[in-house]
Every structure is written in structure tokens, then in C-alpha cells.
Amino acid sequence: MAADGSTCAAKQLAALDPPSESYRVFDDAMDTALAEYIDGMRVGRQAAEQRNVSKLREWLTTVDRFGSTMQSVRLSLPTR
């Protein structure tokens, strides 16, 4: 299942330490975004298993929001 693979990858990314202290804000923002993604995948998996249209709509909202979340994370990268 694709959700399981992407959730596993997100957990592995969240476990990484930042390469330097200058990346701390980025790392915190990325960890928060990844936690939201993991939770979103859980909601999507439950919606599919239960064939629950309301939960599916909630999941789609989460997926739509994730793009802007990642844009905010990208903006938190330290400047060179």
C-alpha cells in the first residue's frame, strides 16, 4: 500500500538530525509537517477501510493543505 510506504519514509525523514544548528528551524518545521502528513495518511487509510465519505473528504483537505505546508517549510531553509 502506497500510504504505508510514504508513512514509513516520512517517519525516517523525521528521525534525521539537522546537519548543523543553522538548520534547526527548518528541521522543526519539517518534523511538524511530516507529523501532519503521517496523521493525514492515517485518516486516509481509515477512510478507505471504512468507506467513509466524510473522512475521505477530511483526508482530501489534508492532502490539499500539505502543498502549502511544504512551501512554508521550504521558506524556513537557512540562507547560504
Secondary structure, 3 states (H helix, E strand, C coil): CHHHHHHHHHHHHHHCCCCCHHHHHHHHHHHHHHHHHHHHHHHHHHHHHHCCHHHHHHHHHHHHHHHHHHHHHHHCCCCC
